[in-house]
């Protein structure tokens, strides 16, 4: 990371003594208020590191859920390889770190008054606001697929009730049934996620419903880790998984959730016993309602040095809601990186200082092909001052050569570490 406690604060906050605080914060005796909306990988990390970098700043995290159920490892829950409780995490560590956690929904933001209105009726004042609301679905962008339809054909792209519903449907599906998944164009949360899900559903079918089939209808011509996934699918599941790319009529245009049927661009109809529709996505509702979604009215454009919105001063946006730079995925690992950089930048800005340094973000994404067969992709992104964006570092990162059991162990260690880092 380019932003570290040392480089951002120059050691000024290394001790707890008030005498060591920067003059801006000494004068205000800890009066600075930062509100963070969204308790996922981005928001929780930002809240935790704000307190870590500057214990005198008051930090409030607004998150409606009592527990954070993570999308990473939710596909293993679908396969029966993880319990539901094992991917759920509380916010006690953040509270112990000094973060005030409020379980409510952020309903509106007044950027002029610098307040956030909550579903509880409470109003929070802020000097800096950090929004990390994740993604919301573009209901209706795919004909026939609205929020009501998701009760019959779940997306399960936010870990929660939709994930539980999809698992129940898989359990109820007859042996010899057909699981159909529709996959959108980029960008969307977790690009390799649909293909890991296909593998995990195939693992479940192989154990319990071996005559069943999986059909993937994709609006793209290619996908992340494609060679590795297809190698693993063939070796482990034979011809159980069929992937249809966009040019081979994989682009779904209409959904009939009542009939569990989809229609492609060329007019072919596919019937499912379980239908998993992953729709097009956009920035979370609070970001859109606050006028921050400036890129095609879907994503929030930010200054990658600070994550401050280009549309509204003193408001920072991070995680899956942002308009990403070239080659930068929407992932939990990347959101965690955003949170650290944003926290350090906010502390520097509260001091009235320029934010020093050019950030470097790293990303690692593990995908399970089977319980002991895992692959990864990693990348490094550096800020380009001339282009004012993040660019991939040539020659950095990497890709697995083949699925392996060793990478499964690495993936488990990655999960333990990022959960601990995010949630203190």
Secondary structure, 3 states (H helix, E strand, C coil): CCCCHHHHHCCCCCCCCHHHCCHHHHHHCCCCEEEEECCCHHHHHHHHHHHHHCCCCEEEEECCCCCEECCCCHHHHHCCCCCCHHHEECCHHHHHCCCEEECCCEEEEECCCCEEEECCCCEEECCEEEECCCEEECCCCCECCCCCHHHCCCCCCCCCHHHHHHHHHHHHCCCCCEEEEEECCCCCCCCCHHHHHHHHHHHHHHHHCCCCEEEEEECCCCCCCHHHHHHHHHHHHCCCEEEECHHHCCCEEEEECCCCEEEECCCCEEECCEEEECCCEEECHHHHHCCCCCECCCEECEECCCCEECCCCCEEECHHHECCCCCCCCCHHHHHHHHHHHHHHHHHHHCCCCCCCCCEEEEEEEEEEECCEEEEEEEEEEEECCCCEEEECCCCCEECCCCEHHHHHHHHHHHHHHHHHHHC
